[in-house]
Amino acid sequence: MDEQAFPTGGNAPEFTVSEISGAIKRTLEGSFGRVRVRGEITEFKRYPSGHLYFSLKDEGGKIASVVWRGSVSRLGLVPENGLEIIATGRISAYGERSSYQLVIERMEYAGEGALLARIERLRQKLAGEGLFDADRKKPIPFLPRVIGVVTSAQGAVLHDIRTTIARRFPHPLLIWPVAVQGDGAAAQIAAAIAGFDRLIEGGHPPRPDVLIVARGGGSLEDLMAFNDEAVLRAVDACRIPLISAVGHETDTTLIDFVSDRRAPTPTAAAEMALPMRAELLADLGHRTARLENGIGRQLQARRMRLDRAAAQLPDLPGLLGTARMRLDDRAHRLSLALPALVERRRGALANVERRMPAPSGLIALRRARVTLAASQLAAALRQGMRDRQARAVQVRLSPAPLVGMVRVQRARLEGLAGRLEAISPRAVLERGYVLVRDSRGRPVTRADALRAGSVVTMTFADGERDARIERDGTAGQGQLDI
C-alpha cells in the first residue's frame, strides 16, 4: 500500500493548549456574561486572604464558585454550607486547570422557604443555648428618665415614636440611626445596641433606661437583619431592658424572642416604655383623695376615742385644788399642834418636878432602911449563932464578912446619894438660886421676856411664891412685887 493514500496531518487545524483554553474562556464569558445561578452552598472555605471558595449544587450538577475579598462585604448575607441562594455573577474559566467557575458578586436567599429554614435552624440553636428563657428577661422600668431608640432616621417609625411619647409623657429621646435592611444593616444594629450598653451612667450622652429597636413592616427579606445572629447576641448581652418593635403585628422575627418585651408596632413600643401622664395624674389624684378620706376617718375615730377617754378621767385641776387645801389645813393644824404638844409636855414635866421629894429626904429614908436591914441582919445572925451552938457539930461563923458587905453597900449607897444631890435642882436652889416661871409654867431665862404686869412663879429651896412685874426695863432694872 502506498503511503500517499493515508496522509498523516489531514485537514483538521492544529491548536496549542493555550489557544484552546483561551478560546473556551472567551466563549464562556462571551456567551453567558452576567448570570443568576440558583443552588445550595457546599464545600465552603474561607481562606486567610479573605477570598471565599465553595460550590453551588442542585440535583443534576455542581459548579465551582468564588467570592473575591473585595465583594465579601457587599454580598447581602453570610454564606454557609447548606444555604440555598441565588448568586449573581459571571462565568470565568481557569485555563491552567482546564476548569471554569462562577465569580459571585451578590447573593440572596432563594425564596422564603430557604429563609424560613435558615431562621428555624438559628432559632433552634439559640433556644438550646437558653437565649429565649423567661428568667433572662429584664423588667421594663416604670418611669424611665431617658429612652434610647435604634431605628432608621428616615421613615414614619421614628415620627410615630416621637409623637406617641410627646402625647403620653414627654421624655428625652436618644436616637441611634441605623440602616434597617440591606447590606450592613445587621452590623449597624448590633453596633448600636452594644454602643448604648457601653454608655456610662450619669455621663454625656446619658445612658438610656430602656431601649426600643424598631422598624416598619416589610417582606421576610427586608426583616432579615433582625434575624441575624450578631444582632440577637447583642440583644442578649445588653444590660439595658430592650423592647423590640419590628414589622407589623403579624410579623415575627427572632429578635422578638430574645428581647425583654415584644411590641406589635413601634407605637405600641412607645406606649410600653412610658405610662400615660394624664392617667398617672388622675390615678394620683384618686389615691390622694382616698388617702385624705382615710386619714380623716382615722383622725375622727381617734378624736372620738380621746373625747371618751377624757370624759372618763377625773377633774385633775379640782383634785389638785382639793389636795392643796388639804395640805394647807394639815400644815395649819400642825403649826398649832406642835406648840400645844410642847406646852403640854412642859406642864407635865413641871408637875412631875413639883411632886418630886427632896433628895435629902430620899437619902435619909434609904439610910434608915439600910440601918433597919443591918440591925435585922445582926439579930438574925445572933439567933443563928445560938441555934448552931445547940447542934452536935459546932460551927463557928464570924459575922465579920456580912458586916463588911453591909459596909460596902452602905458606902456605895452614900456615893450614889451624893451624886444625886449634886445634880438635883434642889441643891441649886439651896445655894441661893431661884427658878422663875411664867403663867404657863415655862422657865424664864431673860429679863426682856417679861412685861409690866406679868405674873411669875418663883421656886425657892423650901417652897414657891407668886410675884408680879411692876415695870418694863432692861436687864438689872425693874421692880418685883412679891
MOBELFEN-V274836 format. One record per residue. D_LAST is the distance of its C-alpha to the last C-alpha in Angstrom with 2 decimals. Layout:
D_LAST
D_LAST
This chain:
219.80
219.48
216.13
216.52
216.04
212.33
210.64
207.39
205.27
206.13
204.95
201.11
199.21
197.27
193.48
191.03
187.78
185.76
187.97
187.49
183.66
183.47
185.64
183.49
180.32
181.75
182.93
179.56
177.49
179.95
180.39
176.74
174.63
171.05
170.56
167.83
167.91
165.94
165.13
162.59
161.20
162.06
162.25
159.56
158.90
156.76
158.07
156.01
157.95
156.34
159.56
159.57
162.55
163.10
165.66
165.97
167.56
168.50
170.57
173.85
173.15
170.91
170.78
169.11
166.51
164.59
161.73
161.60
158.23
158.19
158.49
155.82
152.98
155.06
156.09
153.54
152.58
152.07
155.20
154.92
157.20
157.90
157.08
159.72
160.23
162.61
163.41
164.82
166.89
170.42
173.00
173.79
176.25
175.67
179.11
178.30
177.46
179.73
176.72
175.08
171.47
169.31
167.20
164.21
162.26
160.10
159.02
157.72
156.96
159.91
158.55
155.33
156.25
156.11
152.87
151.24
152.45
150.97
147.69
147.54
148.16
145.35
143.04
143.59
143.05
139.72
138.55
139.22
137.00
134.16
134.11
133.94
131.05
128.17
125.52
126.83
126.10
123.21
121.06
121.52
118.28
116.75
116.43
118.33
117.68
121.28
124.49
127.57
131.03
134.29
137.23
140.05
139.24
141.87
142.12
139.95
137.76
135.50
135.32
134.33
131.55
130.18
130.21
128.66
125.76
125.25
125.17
122.89
120.43
121.38
121.20
122.78
126.14
127.64
131.43
133.85
137.37
140.06
143.54
143.37
147.02
150.02
150.41
147.17
144.94
143.50
142.74
140.94
138.86
137.85
137.01
134.86
132.82
132.32
131.44
128.70
127.34
127.18
124.98
121.48
118.38
116.83
119.84
122.34
124.14
121.54
122.25
122.99
120.93
124.01
127.78
130.48
134.09
136.33
139.83
141.83
144.41
147.81
150.44
149.88
151.45
149.09
146.03
147.19
144.87
141.95
143.71
144.05
142.46
140.98
139.13
137.88
136.54
134.83
133.10
132.00
130.63
128.76
124.96
124.52
124.80
128.27
129.77
133.57
135.32
139.04
141.67
141.34
139.57
142.65
143.18
141.81
141.80
140.42
137.60
136.14
135.70
134.09
131.76
128.23
129.00
132.29
132.60
135.69
135.93
134.42
132.52
131.01
130.05
128.07
126.36
125.45
124.03
121.62
119.83
120.07
117.34
117.13
116.77
114.03
112.13
112.59
111.47
108.49
107.54
107.91
105.81
103.18
103.00
102.73
100.03
98.04
98.39
97.35
94.33
93.39
93.62
91.56
88.88
88.81
88.52
85.73
83.91
84.15
82.83
79.94
79.14
79.20
76.93
74.54
74.45
73.44
70.61
67.03
65.30
63.93
61.90
60.41
59.58
57.99
55.90
54.75
53.84
51.94
49.93
49.22
48.05
45.74
44.30
43.79
42.15
39.72
38.88
38.46
36.09
33.93
34.44
33.51
29.89
29.47
31.08
28.91
25.77
27.18
28.04
24.59
23.01
25.69
25.04
21.30
22.38
24.95
22.54
20.25
23.47
24.84
25.30
24.56
27.51
28.12
28.64
30.97
32.87
33.25
34.49
36.93
38.09
38.74
40.70
42.71
43.44
44.56
46.74
48.22
49.12
50.61
52.56
53.85
54.96
56.69
58.42
59.67
60.95
62.66
64.32
65.73
67.07
68.76
70.48
72.28
73.72
77.18
75.88
73.43
70.72
68.44
65.09
62.62
58.91
58.07
57.71
55.32
53.24
53.22
52.02
49.22
48.19
48.27
46.13
43.63
43.44
42.98
40.18
38.39
38.78
37.28
34.36
33.76
33.87
31.48
28.94
29.41
28.48
25.81
22.23
21.23
23.24
21.38
18.03
19.85
20.58
16.98
16.27
13.37
14.34
12.47
13.88
14.14
14.77
18.23
17.35
18.77
17.71
16.53
18.67
18.82
16.64
19.08
18.48
15.24
15.60
13.76
12.15
12.01
9.85
9.58
9.68
9.42
12.29
12.99
16.46
15.98
13.69
10.96
7.29
6.35
4.37
6.57
8.88
10.21
13.70
16.24
17.61
19.57
18.62
17.13
15.95
13.12
9.77
6.33
3.75
0.00
